[in-house]
Amino acid sequence: MVRSVAIGLTGLLACFLIFALGTPAGAAASCKAASSSGGLSVGATKCKPFRKARLIRGKAYAPASAPARVKKVIAWANRIRNKPYIYGGGHGSFNDNGYDCSGSVSYALRGGRFVAYPLASTGFMNWRSSGKGRWISVYANSGHAYMIVAGLRFDTSMTPGNGPGWSKSLRSTPGSFTVRHPAGF
């Protein structure tokens, strides 16, 4: 009896932490496992996976429902968040000491196998499909590029630090940016 209650309380705590702190990839699955482990049960309506990425202390966490390639984009973007801004950074090679706007977008998209080589912001103006995507939208003009991934903005401006980073706030893009996305995403 004591063990069942402890396991049930552990399941409740896991769900609480997921909702309070966000969910790293795969963590939402622990709700289902915790509720079926005996003891107190947790209803399915209380442990729904998040549909948007979570931002915790500057790091993005993909929702459990995101496709694997989107999760990879988020993971790769997290690798270079807080790297310094370097004009032209990330264009000679994906691996660099710092990144500019399109270099950082290219690096992150490389993680999901959406680009084979780094693109300049003008290259993103005609990249893939026109319009907003369900999971990924790249905004580009002749001088800047950034993207929205699972509801979070990955950008080199208006974010913490002086290089690539995540933000919950979206930018105003009044007609001066083209919006592109990979088909199906």
Residue frames as a rotation matrix with the C-alpha (Angstrom) as fourth column:
MET 1
0.573 0.820 0.000 0.00
0.820 -0.573 0.000 0.00
0.000 0.000 -1.000 0.00
VAL 2
0.483 -0.464 -0.742 2.77
0.114 -0.807 0.579 2.48
-0.868 -0.365 -0.337 0.93
ARG 3
-0.607 -0.747 0.272 4.68
0.331 0.074 0.941 1.62
-0.722 0.661 0.203 -2.27
SER 4
-0.163 0.638 0.753 1.54
0.984 0.052 0.169 2.14
0.069 0.768 -0.636 -4.44
VAL 5
0.806 0.465 -0.365 0.88
0.520 -0.852 0.061 5.55
-0.283 -0.239 -0.929 -2.92
ALA 6
0.091 -0.866 -0.492 4.56
0.044 -0.490 0.871 6.53
-0.995 -0.101 -0.007 -3.39
ILE 7
-0.679 -0.304 0.668 4.48
0.626 0.235 0.743 5.50
-0.383 0.923 0.031 -7.06
GLY 8
0.240 0.867 0.436 1.19
0.960 -0.280 0.029 7.35
0.147 0.412 -0.899 -7.58
LEU 9
0.751 -0.015 -0.661 2.54
0.274 -0.903 0.332 10.49
-0.601 -0.430 -0.673 -5.92
THR 10
-0.378 -0.926 -0.024 5.64
0.242 -0.124 0.962 10.25
-0.894 0.358 0.271 -8.09
GLY 11
-0.414 0.319 0.853 3.38
0.910 0.135 0.392 10.22
0.009 0.938 -0.346 -11.17
LEU 12
0.705 0.706 -0.071 1.49
0.709 -0.703 0.048 13.28
-0.017 -0.084 -0.996 -9.95
LEU 13
0.386 -0.658 -0.646 4.76
0.109 -0.663 0.741 15.08
-0.916 -0.357 -0.184 -9.25
ALA 14
-0.587 -0.612 0.530 6.05
0.564 0.160 0.810 14.22
-0.581 0.774 0.251 -12.74
CYS 15
0.047 0.688 0.724 2.93
0.962 -0.226 0.153 15.71
0.269 0.690 -0.672 -14.35
PHE 16
0.825 0.240 -0.511 3.16
0.436 -0.846 0.307 18.81
-0.359 -0.476 -0.803 -12.17
LEU 17
-0.014 -0.933 -0.360 6.81
0.157 -0.358 0.920 19.36
-0.987 -0.043 0.152 -13.11
ILE 18
-0.529 -0.129 0.839 6.08
0.822 0.170 0.544 18.87
-0.212 0.977 0.016 -16.80
PHE 19
0.423 0.772 0.475 3.34
0.837 -0.533 0.122 21.50
0.347 0.346 -0.872 -16.72
ALA 20
0.848 -0.089 -0.522 5.25
0.272 -0.772 0.574 23.91
-0.454 -0.629 -0.631 -14.48
LEU 21
0.092 -0.954 -0.286 8.69
-0.144 -0.297 0.944 23.69
-0.985 -0.046 -0.165 -16.10
GLY 22
0.300 0.006 -0.954 8.02
-0.950 -0.092 -0.299 22.50
-0.089 0.996 -0.022 -19.62
THR 23
0.778 0.088 0.622 8.81
-0.120 0.993 0.010 19.20
-0.617 -0.082 0.783 -21.19
PRO 24
-0.351 -0.879 -0.321 12.13
-0.726 0.039 0.687 18.08
-0.592 0.475 -0.652 -22.57
ALA 25
-0.144 0.289 -0.946 11.74
-0.878 0.403 0.257 15.76
0.455 0.868 0.196 -25.56
GLY 26
-0.343 0.082 -0.936 10.03
0.011 0.996 0.083 12.55
0.939 0.018 -0.343 -24.49
ALA 27
-0.989 -0.090 0.117 9.14
-0.112 -0.063 -0.992 13.71
0.097 -0.994 0.052 -20.98
ALA 28
-0.268 0.960 0.075 5.40
-0.963 -0.270 0.009 13.86
0.029 -0.070 0.997 -21.70
ALA 29
0.021 0.229 -0.973 5.49
-0.344 0.916 0.208 10.11
0.939 0.331 0.098 -22.20
SER 30
-0.875 -0.406 -0.265 6.36
0.101 0.382 -0.919 9.78
0.474 -0.830 -0.293 -18.50
CYS 31
-0.518 0.777 0.358 2.85
-0.847 -0.406 -0.344 11.00
-0.122 -0.481 0.868 -17.61
LYS 32
0.367 0.677 -0.638 1.32
-0.765 0.610 0.207 7.98
0.529 0.412 0.742 -19.32
ALA 33
-0.186 -0.539 -0.822 3.84
0.087 0.824 -0.560 5.63
0.979 -0.175 -0.106 -17.73
ALA 34
-0.940 -0.202 0.277 3.41
-0.227 -0.237 -0.944 7.19
0.256 -0.950 0.177 -14.30
SER 35
-0.227 0.937 0.265 -0.37
-0.973 -0.207 -0.103 6.91
-0.042 -0.281 0.959 -14.42
SER 36
0.568 0.459 -0.683 -0.26
-0.555 0.826 0.094 3.22
0.608 0.326 0.724 -15.34
SER 37
-0.395 -0.863 -0.315 2.30
-0.292 0.443 -0.848 2.25
0.871 -0.243 -0.427 -12.70
GLY 38
-0.147 0.410 -0.900 -0.21
0.778 0.610 0.152 1.61
0.611 -0.678 -0.409 -9.95
GLY 39
-0.659 -0.067 -0.749 -1.43
0.658 -0.535 -0.530 3.66
-0.365 -0.842 0.397 -7.00
LEU 40
0.089 0.685 -0.724 -3.14
0.088 -0.729 -0.679 6.94
-0.992 -0.004 -0.125 -7.71
SER 41
-0.111 -0.105 0.988 -4.03
0.962 0.237 0.133 7.40
-0.248 0.966 0.075 -11.35
VAL 42
-0.519 -0.092 -0.850 -3.71
-0.052 -0.989 0.138 10.55
-0.853 0.116 0.509 -13.38
GLY 43
0.501 0.805 0.319 -6.40
0.341 0.155 -0.927 11.20
-0.795 0.573 -0.197 -15.98
ALA 44
-0.098 -0.538 0.837 -5.31
0.979 0.100 0.179 11.60
-0.180 0.837 0.517 -19.58
THR 45
0.625 0.401 0.670 -6.77
0.575 -0.817 -0.047 15.11
0.529 0.415 -0.740 -19.70
LYS 46
0.943 -0.286 -0.169 -4.32
-0.043 -0.609 0.792 16.27
-0.330 -0.739 -0.587 -17.03
CYS 47
0.074 -0.988 0.136 -1.18
0.030 0.138 0.990 15.11
-0.997 -0.069 0.040 -18.86
LYS 48
0.898 0.227 0.377 -1.65
0.379 0.037 -0.925 16.22
-0.224 0.973 -0.053 -22.44
PRO 49
-0.123 -0.984 0.125 1.62
0.931 -0.070 0.358 16.86
-0.344 0.161 0.925 -24.24
PHE 50
0.051 0.046 -0.998 2.43
0.009 -0.999 -0.046 20.48
-0.999 -0.007 -0.051 -25.11
ARG 51
0.675 0.219 0.705 1.89
0.686 0.165 -0.709 21.59
-0.272 0.962 -0.039 -28.70
LYS 52
0.829 -0.438 0.348 4.33
-0.196 -0.810 -0.553 24.48
0.524 0.391 -0.757 -28.46
ALA 53
-0.025 -0.924 -0.382 7.98
0.549 0.307 -0.777 24.48
0.835 -0.229 0.500 -27.49
ARG 54
0.905 0.216 -0.367 8.80
0.424 -0.378 0.823 25.63
0.039 -0.900 -0.434 -23.96
LEU 55
0.202 -0.843 0.498 11.49
0.056 -0.498 -0.866 28.15
0.978 0.203 -0.054 -23.10
ILE 56
0.953 0.032 -0.301 13.28
0.296 0.123 0.947 27.54
0.067 -0.992 0.107 -19.80
ARG 57
0.509 -0.775 -0.375 16.25
0.060 -0.402 0.913 29.69
-0.858 -0.488 -0.158 -18.85
GLY 58
0.077 -0.454 -0.888 16.99
-0.793 -0.567 0.221 30.47
-0.604 0.687 -0.404 -22.49
LYS 59
-0.917 -0.392 0.077 16.85
-0.288 0.782 0.552 26.88
-0.277 0.484 -0.830 -23.72
ALA 60
-0.082 0.906 -0.416 14.01
-0.990 -0.026 0.140 25.61
0.116 0.423 0.899 -25.91
TYR 61
-0.753 -0.011 0.658 12.35
-0.200 0.957 -0.212 22.25
-0.627 -0.291 -0.723 -25.29
ALA 62
-0.789 0.434 -0.435 10.43
-0.442 0.092 0.892 20.64
0.427 0.896 0.119 -28.12
PRO 63
0.068 0.871 0.487 6.88
-0.963 0.186 -0.197 19.49
-0.262 -0.455 0.851 -27.52
ALA 64
-0.440 -0.218 0.871 6.48
-0.219 0.967 0.132 15.72
-0.871 -0.133 -0.473 -27.40
SER 65
0.481 0.759 0.440 4.08
0.301 0.328 -0.895 15.90
-0.824 0.563 -0.071 -30.34
ALA 66
0.421 -0.376 -0.825 6.68
-0.750 -0.657 -0.083 17.54
-0.511 0.654 -0.558 -32.63
PRO 67
0.967 -0.161 -0.197 8.09
-0.022 0.719 -0.695 15.53
0.254 0.677 0.691 -35.53
ALA 68
0.588 -0.797 -0.134 11.61
0.691 0.410 0.595 14.19
-0.419 -0.443 0.792 -34.99
ARG 69
-0.084 -0.651 0.754 13.10
0.903 -0.369 -0.219 16.60
0.421 0.663 0.619 -37.56
VAL 70
0.492 0.313 0.813 11.60
-0.022 -0.928 0.371 19.60
0.870 -0.201 -0.449 -35.72
LYS 71
0.982 -0.171 -0.086 13.04
0.112 0.149 0.982 18.30
-0.155 -0.974 0.165 -32.45
LYS 72
0.224 -0.949 0.221 16.45
0.959 0.256 0.126 18.12
-0.176 0.183 0.967 -34.15
VAL 73
0.087 -0.142 0.986 16.16
0.479 -0.862 -0.167 21.74
0.874 0.487 -0.007 -35.36
ILE 74
0.839 0.278 0.468 15.46
-0.251 -0.566 0.785 22.84
0.483 -0.776 -0.405 -31.79
ALA 75
0.812 -0.577 -0.090 18.31
0.435 0.495 0.752 20.74
-0.390 -0.650 0.653 -30.41
TRP 76
0.019 -0.844 0.537 20.79
0.982 -0.086 -0.169 22.13
0.189 0.530 0.827 -32.95
ALA 77
0.315 0.139 0.939 19.64
0.130 -0.986 0.103 25.71
0.940 0.089 -0.329 -32.31
ASN 78
0.995 0.066 0.076 20.19
-0.069 -0.100 0.993 25.10
0.073 -0.993 -0.095 -28.59
ARG 79
0.470 -0.883 -0.007 23.81
0.874 0.464 0.145 24.11
-0.124 -0.074 0.989 -29.35
ILE 80
-0.407 -0.691 0.597 24.63
0.802 -0.584 -0.128 27.58
0.437 0.426 0.792 -30.68
ARG 81
0.712 0.631 0.308 22.39
0.372 -0.711 0.597 29.77
0.596 -0.310 -0.741 -28.54
ASN 82
0.913 -0.335 -0.233 24.51
0.022 -0.530 0.848 32.33
-0.408 -0.779 -0.476 -26.74
LYS 83
0.017 -0.897 0.443 27.37
0.962 0.134 0.236 32.02
-0.271 0.422 0.865 -29.26
PRO 84
-0.330 -0.169 -0.929 28.61
0.157 -0.980 0.122 35.48
-0.931 -0.106 0.350 -30.24
TYR 85
0.841 0.537 0.073 27.25
0.230 -0.231 -0.945 37.35
-0.490 0.812 -0.317 -33.24
ILE 86
-0.373 -0.917 -0.142 29.85
0.096 -0.190 0.977 37.37
-0.923 0.351 0.159 -36.01
TYR 87
0.421 0.497 -0.759 28.97
-0.669 -0.394 -0.630 38.91
-0.612 0.773 0.167 -39.36
GLY 88
0.162 -0.302 -0.940 29.29
-0.868 0.409 -0.281 36.10
0.469 0.861 -0.196 -41.91
GLY 89
-0.636 -0.434 0.638 29.55
-0.732 0.602 -0.320 33.53
-0.245 -0.670 -0.701 -39.12
GLY 90
-0.126 0.551 0.825 28.31
-0.114 0.818 -0.563 30.07
-0.986 -0.165 -0.040 -40.03
HIS 91
0.727 0.444 -0.523 28.60
-0.520 -0.141 -0.842 30.60
-0.448 0.885 0.129 -43.78
GLY 92
-0.085 -0.830 -0.552 32.02
-0.965 0.206 -0.161 29.13
0.247 0.519 -0.818 -44.58
SER 93
-0.748 -0.092 -0.658 31.14
0.048 0.980 -0.191 26.08
0.663 -0.174 -0.729 -42.51
PHE 94
0.388 0.916 -0.103 28.24
0.139 0.052 0.989 25.05
0.911 -0.398 -0.107 -40.31
ASN 95
0.590 -0.260 -0.765 30.66
0.808 0.185 0.560 24.88
-0.004 -0.948 0.319 -37.40
ASP 96
0.056 -0.513 0.856 31.99
0.321 -0.803 -0.502 28.30
0.945 0.303 0.120 -36.48
ASN 97
-0.758 -0.418 -0.501 33.02
0.608 -0.174 -0.775 30.41
0.237 -0.892 0.386 -33.47
GLY 98
-0.561 0.642 -0.522 29.98
-0.015 -0.639 -0.769 32.66
-0.828 -0.424 0.368 -33.90
TYR 99
-0.463 0.523 0.715 26.98
0.873 0.410 0.266 33.12
-0.154 0.747 -0.646 -36.18
ASP 100
-0.928 0.345 -0.140 25.11
-0.364 -0.919 0.151 35.85
-0.076 0.191 0.979 -37.98
CYS 101
-0.164 0.972 0.168 21.34
-0.796 -0.030 -0.604 35.73
-0.582 -0.233 0.779 -38.51
SER 102
0.599 0.451 -0.662 21.19
-0.783 0.504 -0.365 33.49
0.169 0.737 0.654 -41.58
GLY 103
-0.385 -0.801 -0.458 24.17
-0.543 0.598 -0.589 31.43
0.746 0.022 -0.666 -40.43
SER 104
-0.825 0.118 0.553 22.36
-0.488 0.346 -0.801 30.56
-0.286 -0.931 -0.228 -37.21
VAL 105
0.290 0.957 -0.034 19.11
-0.796 0.221 -0.563 29.73
-0.531 0.190 0.826 -39.03
SER 106
0.316 -0.256 -0.914 21.09
-0.748 0.526 -0.405 27.57
0.584 0.811 -0.025 -41.47
TYR 107
-0.744 -0.666 0.051 22.85
-0.530 0.543 -0.651 25.75
0.406 -0.511 -0.757 -38.63
ALA 108
-0.496 0.625 0.603 19.60
-0.573 0.287 -0.768 24.94
-0.652 -0.727 0.216 -36.85
LEU 109
0.526 0.744 -0.412 17.86
-0.791 0.249 -0.560 23.82
-0.314 0.620 0.719 -40.04
ARG 110
-0.171 -0.686 -0.707 20.84
-0.771 0.540 -0.338 21.59
0.613 0.488 -0.621 -40.83
GLY 111
-0.783 -0.117 0.611 20.02
-0.561 0.556 -0.613 19.65
-0.268 -0.823 -0.501 -37.68
GLY 112
0.067 0.908 0.414 16.67
-0.304 0.414 -0.858 18.68
-0.950 -0.068 0.304 -39.16
ARG 113
-0.571 -0.426 0.702 18.23
0.505 0.491 0.709 17.98
-0.647 0.760 -0.065 -42.58
PHE 114
0.575 0.818 -0.032 16.36
0.531 -0.403 -0.745 20.90
-0.622 0.412 -0.666 -44.19
VAL 115
0.832 -0.406 -0.379 19.48
-0.554 -0.657 -0.511 22.51
-0.041 0.635 -0.772 -45.74
ALA 116
0.803 -0.596 0.011 22.62
0.583 0.781 -0.223 20.92
0.124 0.185 0.975 -47.14
TYR 117
-0.384 -0.911 0.150 24.76
0.854 -0.413 -0.316 24.08
0.350 0.007 0.937 -46.93
PRO 118
-0.351 0.232 -0.907 24.49
0.610 -0.678 -0.410 27.49
-0.710 -0.698 0.096 -45.22
LEU 119
0.076 0.468 0.880 22.26
0.922 -0.369 0.116 30.07
0.379 0.803 -0.460 -46.91
ALA 120
-0.968 -0.251 0.024 22.44
0.234 -0.931 -0.282 33.86
0.093 -0.267 0.959 -46.79
SER 121
-0.482 0.838 -0.255 19.27
0.057 -0.261 -0.964 35.75
-0.874 -0.479 0.078 -45.86
THR 122
-0.200 0.401 -0.894 18.55
-0.912 -0.409 0.020 36.38
-0.358 0.820 0.447 -49.57
GLY 123
-0.833 -0.146 -0.534 18.79
-0.365 0.870 0.331 32.62
0.417 0.471 -0.778 -50.17
PHE 124
-0.822 0.563 -0.083 16.02
0.428 0.515 -0.743 32.05
-0.376 -0.646 -0.665 -47.65
MET 125
-0.473 0.667 -0.576 13.76
-0.562 -0.732 -0.385 34.46
-0.678 0.141 0.721 -49.55
ASN 126
0.076 0.477 -0.876 13.14
-0.964 0.261 0.058 31.75
0.257 0.839 0.479 -52.19
TRP 127
-0.867 -0.492 0.081 13.81
-0.488 0.805 -0.336 28.68
0.100 -0.331 -0.938 -50.06
ARG 128
-0.891 0.441 0.110 11.34
0.386 0.862 -0.329 25.80
-0.240 -0.251 -0.938 -50.08
SER 129
-0.234 0.922 0.308 7.57
0.898 0.083 0.432 26.60
0.373 0.378 -0.847 -49.90
SER 130
-0.655 0.059 0.754 5.91
-0.048 -0.998 0.037 30.00
0.754 -0.012 0.656 -49.61
GLY 131
0.330 0.857 0.397 3.99
-0.402 -0.253 0.880 31.02
0.854 -0.450 0.261 -46.48
LYS 132
-0.111 -0.277 0.954 3.96
-0.994 0.022 -0.109 30.00
0.009 -0.960 -0.278 -42.84
GLY 133
-0.474 -0.119 -0.873 4.59
-0.233 0.972 -0.006 26.40
0.849 0.201 -0.488 -41.89
ARG 134
0.640 0.719 -0.270 2.86
0.005 0.347 0.938 24.33
0.768 -0.602 0.218 -39.23
TRP 135
0.748 -0.435 -0.502 6.11
0.655 0.356 0.667 23.83
-0.111 -0.827 0.551 -37.27
ILE 136
-0.249 -0.929 -0.274 8.78
0.698 -0.368 0.614 25.96
-0.672 -0.039 0.740 -38.95
SER 137
0.835 0.394 0.385 8.52
0.550 -0.617 -0.563 29.39
0.016 0.681 -0.732 -40.59
VAL 138
-0.256 -0.954 -0.157 11.60
0.881 -0.297 0.368 31.24
-0.397 -0.044 0.917 -41.86
TYR 139
0.861 0.464 -0.208 11.33
0.379 -0.859 -0.345 35.02
-0.338 0.218 -0.915 -42.25
ALA 140
-0.160 -0.978 0.130 13.87
0.801 -0.052 0.596 36.63
-0.577 0.200 0.792 -44.58
ASN 141
0.963 0.242 -0.115 14.68
0.108 -0.745 -0.659 39.82
-0.245 0.622 -0.744 -46.45
SER 142
0.657 -0.742 0.137 17.88
0.192 -0.011 -0.981 41.15
0.729 0.671 0.135 -48.00
GLY 143
-0.083 -0.753 0.653 19.33
-0.536 -0.519 -0.666 42.11
0.840 -0.406 -0.360 -44.62
HIS 144
-0.525 -0.064 0.848 17.99
-0.836 0.223 -0.501 39.70
-0.157 -0.973 -0.170 -41.99
ALA 145
-0.106 0.518 -0.849 16.65
-0.321 0.790 0.522 36.19
0.941 0.328 0.083 -41.39
TYR 146
-0.713 -0.034 0.700 15.09
-0.684 0.255 -0.684 34.50
-0.155 -0.966 -0.205 -38.38
MET 147
-0.540 0.550 -0.637 12.65
-0.133 0.691 0.710 31.65
0.831 0.469 -0.300 -37.80
ILE 148
-0.042 0.626 0.779 9.75
-0.998 0.008 -0.061 30.53
-0.045 -0.780 0.624 -35.68
VAL 149
-0.579 -0.167 -0.798 9.97
-0.259 0.966 -0.014 26.90
0.773 0.199 -0.603 -34.56
ALA 150
-0.276 0.573 -0.771 7.09
0.746 0.634 0.204 25.33
0.606 -0.519 -0.603 -32.62
GLY 151
0.681 0.731 0.031 5.95
0.591 -0.575 0.566 28.78
0.431 -0.367 -0.824 -31.51
LEU 152
0.534 -0.582 -0.613 9.33
0.404 -0.462 0.790 30.19
-0.743 -0.669 -0.011 -30.38
ARG 153
0.970 -0.241 -0.029 11.45
-0.164 -0.562 -0.811 32.71
0.179 0.791 -0.585 -32.28
PHE 154
0.390 -0.920 0.038 15.11
0.720 0.330 0.610 31.87
-0.574 -0.210 0.792 -32.99
ASP 155
0.869 0.006 0.495 16.91
0.309 -0.788 -0.532 35.07
0.387 0.615 -0.687 -33.91
THR 156
-0.167 -0.961 -0.219 20.09
0.930 -0.080 -0.358 37.10
0.327 -0.263 0.908 -33.46
SER 157
-0.827 -0.050 0.559 18.30
-0.067 -0.980 -0.186 40.31
0.558 -0.191 0.808 -32.52
MET 158
-0.064 0.804 0.591 15.82
-0.850 -0.354 0.391 41.15
0.524 -0.477 0.706 -29.79
THR 159
0.726 0.155 -0.669 16.98
0.160 0.909 0.385 38.06
0.668 -0.387 0.635 -27.87
PRO 160
0.901 -0.432 0.023 19.25
-0.109 -0.177 0.978 37.66
-0.419 -0.884 -0.206 -24.82
GLY 161
0.123 -0.957 0.261 22.97
0.499 0.287 0.818 38.11
-0.858 0.030 0.513 -25.50
ASN 162
0.042 -0.184 -0.982 24.57
-0.611 -0.782 0.121 39.36
-0.790 0.595 -0.146 -28.69
GLY 163
-0.869 -0.325 -0.372 24.15
-0.493 0.518 0.699 36.27
-0.034 0.791 -0.611 -30.86
PRO 164
-0.413 0.749 -0.518 21.59
-0.213 0.473 0.855 33.57
0.885 0.463 -0.036 -31.61
GLY 165
-0.978 0.151 0.144 18.91
-0.110 0.208 -0.972 32.94
-0.177 -0.966 -0.187 -29.01
TRP 166
-0.504 0.863 -0.042 15.30
0.737 0.455 0.499 32.03
0.450 0.220 -0.865 -28.35
SER 167
-0.949 0.308 0.069 12.43
-0.300 -0.814 -0.497 34.34
-0.096 -0.492 0.865 -27.50
LYS 168
-0.469 0.872 0.139 8.75
0.714 0.467 -0.521 33.93
-0.520 -0.146 -0.842 -26.71
SER 169
0.181 0.545 -0.819 7.98
-0.060 -0.825 -0.562 37.31
-0.982 0.151 -0.117 -28.24
LEU 170
0.195 -0.032 0.980 7.35
0.925 0.340 -0.173 37.42
-0.327 0.940 0.096 -31.96
ARG 171
-0.753 -0.526 -0.396 8.64
0.332 -0.823 0.462 40.23
-0.569 0.216 0.794 -34.17
SER 172
0.434 0.785 -0.441 6.57
-0.080 -0.455 -0.887 42.62
-0.897 0.421 -0.135 -36.19
THR 173
-0.619 -0.633 0.466 7.10
0.383 0.274 0.882 41.75
-0.686 0.724 0.073 -39.86
PRO 174
0.302 0.844 -0.442 5.05
0.004 -0.465 -0.885 44.27
-0.953 0.266 -0.144 -41.84
GLY 175
0.947 0.321 0.022 5.46
0.009 0.042 -0.999 43.16
-0.322 0.946 0.036 -45.44
SER 176
0.477 -0.824 -0.306 9.23
-0.879 -0.443 -0.179 43.53
0.012 0.355 -0.935 -45.55
PHE 177
-0.534 -0.631 0.563 9.95
-0.635 0.739 0.226 39.84
-0.559 -0.237 -0.795 -44.95
THR 178
-0.023 0.492 -0.870 9.13
-0.733 0.584 0.350 36.84
0.680 0.646 0.347 -47.09
VAL 179
0.025 0.126 0.992 7.91
-0.858 0.512 -0.044 33.81
-0.514 -0.849 0.121 -45.18
ARG 180
0.000 -0.131 -0.991 8.99
-0.738 0.668 -0.088 30.32
0.674 0.732 -0.097 -46.22
HIS 181
0.201 0.064 0.977 8.73
-0.827 0.546 0.135 26.82
-0.525 -0.835 0.163 -44.77
PRO 182
-0.892 -0.428 -0.146 9.74
-0.446 0.778 0.443 23.26
-0.076 0.461 -0.884 -45.57
ALA 183
-0.183 0.876 -0.446 6.77
-0.701 0.202 0.684 21.42
0.690 0.437 0.577 -47.09
GLY 184
0.252 0.413 -0.875 4.88
0.256 0.844 0.471 19.38
0.933 -0.343 0.106 -44.50
PHE 185
-0.274 -0.425 -0.862 6.44
0.947 0.034 -0.318 21.27
0.165 -0.904 0.394 -41.62
